Amino acid sequence: MDAANDTASSCPDRGVPAHVAVIMDGNGRWAESRGLPRVEGHRRGLEALRRTVRAAEDLGIRALTVYSFSSENWRRPAAEVTALLMLLRRFIRGDTVELHARNVRIRVIGDRAGLPEDIIALFEESESLTRNNSGLVFQVAFNYGSRDEIVRAVRRTVQDVAEGRLALDAIDETALSERLDTAGIPDPDLVIRTSGEMRLSNFLLWQAAYAEFVFTPVLWPDFDRRHLEEAVAAYRGRDRRYGGLSAAGGQN
Ligand code: FPP
């Protein structure tokens, strides 16, 4: 109930989704279909990401979360992992100042343990610089896996109980939500996945409990403002009931 109520209060059913989460998929196929190295797909994917952040701001979306690197992506060839880390560095280092000037608040979710020190420092600097911004909340999921996030939240919860900061019977959905990486950010209203795949792939499993889903065949490097607008239009046509009855008096 808590999650449903949070989401409902943050977003009128027929309005713009307050929080949009995106699984940016298809970079490799985009490149391979053009005879280009996969890394070129990721480079073009970064451009699509920049366009999407701008479009989200313009549409009045309040939070945007993107899946940039999963905890499983380390299994990719070393050269591709290295290229993704370089792109991440380039993005955070190069774009933070401009995003800050646009009043965007940057947050990074995912497990930081074991990440290169310079990347952790970049995350901390961009978060601290933009902490008080009141515009779009832009969450980058990096080394993120939802099950891992939930396990880490459970560990924090148990530790808080063991150390007397939380009573056992005070453990509820809110208590767990407050210990997730996304604490303080309303749940996503809309999850978009590109490239025609229809899976959640360990992304925001807890938070997406009441989200609407839009799957598009567009490969991520081709994604632009028009595709975001189409996804928002599809969302607006949905009847969100949170387990209750239709606001329009429907039967189901
Ligand atoms: C999925 O496509 C995409 C990724 C694993 C990386 C997403 C990265 C970007 C959009 C570039 C911006 C990067 C950062 C780090 C901010 P895929 O490679 O799985 O595509 P495929 O399924 O066609 O092989």
Residues whose N, C-alpha, C, O or C-beta is under 5 A from the ligand:
A	BS01	FPP	M24 D25 G26 N27 G28 R29 W30 H42 G45 L46 Y67 S68 L84 L87 L88 F91
